[in-house]
Amino acid sequence: MIPPVAPPVRLPAGGRLTIDLAALAANWRTLAAVAATAETGAVVKGDGYGIGLEAATAALSAAGCRTFFVALPDEGVRARAAAPDATIYVLNGLFDGAEPVLAAAGLRPVLGSWPEVEAWAAFTPAAGQKSPPAIHVDTGMNRLGLSLHEAVALARRPDLLAALRPALLMSHLAVADQPADPGSAAQLALFREILAEFPGLPASLANSAGTLLGTDYHLDLVRPGIALYGAQAIAGAQPLRTVVTAEARVIQVREGEAGEAVGYGAAQRLRRPSRLAVLAAGYADGYHRAAGSSDARPGAQVFLRGRPAPVVGRVSMDLTIVDVTDLPIVHRGDWAELFGPNVAVDGVAAAAGTIGYELLTGLGRRYERRYREIGA
Ligand SMILES: *Cc1c(COP(=O)(O)O)cnc(C)c1O
């Protein structure tokens, strides 16, 4: 027998996310001012870098963004529902057999290999002008994109170009987050050479970091992602406004004696009599296990009652322990900031040996989510 369906009560969550859509919109406007001679699009793949694809797309659309980039057809369909009139590119290209799905939703494939070029050219009379594609050329990453050789070959194929009627030529920067690296300038030079083979075709090269590298990289359209969401785009640089605040509930405060061990593996021993707060979030919530600490190495810090508090011992699936000995009284029911305005997401990521992108996109589904709307 199927059990009766419970009424939709909201049960208390261990963690909560506050997502500031006004800050997201402000960050987009900041980048649009930086790239004032180009159009500023937005990348909303990875569920809008973890904040919710529909919410991100709708907020950016209201801020004036007209061109969106997603990775997958499914993300494109979701973005289309949130922004009915926008231009939407699917970065991972044309999956085998996905032509009708893309055309029906008016999604534009970013064609990144010769088989994709041929498949879309064969299909495109049916797609009409609703889905003019982008052509992706690889200029030094060996990920997606036609080789230089293939790009030149395509430029000399009027039959294919007439069938495709591409709307954009794009490439992607590999090392833009390291401004001292000469690789970006080399990619730009190569991209300009290819661009000369496609006269009149609008061009796009810059992600967030590329947008911040300077006007040379802006071309006709910039494609920022991470900077919109308040994390670091360029190594060591100050991010834009904080968009995501992740917090975890304090479920108990306990005392530990000097010499006692904390958590799985007894990885860390207390050096003094300590007060420990136990937080109801762990690696199942995307708070990485590698953010934990041991006797050999420190871990991440949270922010609680106005002060930083270090993680003690390993992060477990649903729980994280922090040292609050030096804090004012901490109560059961308090909320600890895992990252947000007081704890940089990139700092937590660095403690876990990763990047802000991975923390944001891996937040998990157990948080209560609260959106601060534009104008609220
Ligand atoms: C993800 C992605 C972007 C956005 O990159 P950020 O570093 O998040 O700004 C832009 N272009 C392509 C092709 C991408 O895959």
The ligand as a Tripos MOL2 file, in Angstrom:
@<TRIPOS>MOLECULE
LIG
   15    15     1     0     0
SMALL
NO_CHARGES

@<TRIPOS>ATOM
      1 C1         32.1720   28.2990  -18.1240 C.3       1 LIG1
      2 C2         32.5210   29.0570  -19.3420 C.ar      1 LIG1
      3 C3         32.5460   30.4640  -19.3150 C.ar      1 LIG1
      4 C4         32.4390   31.2500  -18.0270 C.3       1 LIG1
      5 O1         33.6570   31.1440  -17.3300 O.3       1 LIG1
      6 P1         33.9260   31.8920  -15.9410 P.3       1 LIG1
      7 O2         35.3340   31.5910  -15.6510 O.co2     1 LIG1
      8 O3         32.9890   31.2650  -14.9540 O.co2     1 LIG1
      9 O4         33.6390   33.3290  -16.1500 O.co2     1 LIG1
     10 C5         32.7300   31.1330  -20.5160 C.ar      1 LIG1
     11 N1         32.9180   30.4530  -21.6790 N.ar      1 LIG1
     12 C6         32.9320   29.1140  -21.7220 C.ar      1 LIG1
     13 C7         33.1720   28.4220  -23.0130 C.3       1 LIG1
     14 C8         32.7520   28.3630  -20.5610 C.ar      1 LIG1
     15 O5         32.8120   27.0280  -20.6060 O.3       1 LIG1
@<TRIPOS>BOND
     1     1     2 1
     2     2     3 ar
     3     2    14 ar
     4     3     4 1
     5     3    10 ar
     6     4     5 1
     7     5     6 1
     8     6     7 2
     9     6     8 1
    10     6     9 1
    11    10    11 ar
    12    11    12 ar
    13    12    13 1
    14    12    14 ar
    15    14    15 1
@<TRIPOS>SUBSTRUCTURE
     1 LIG1         1 GROUP 0 **** ****
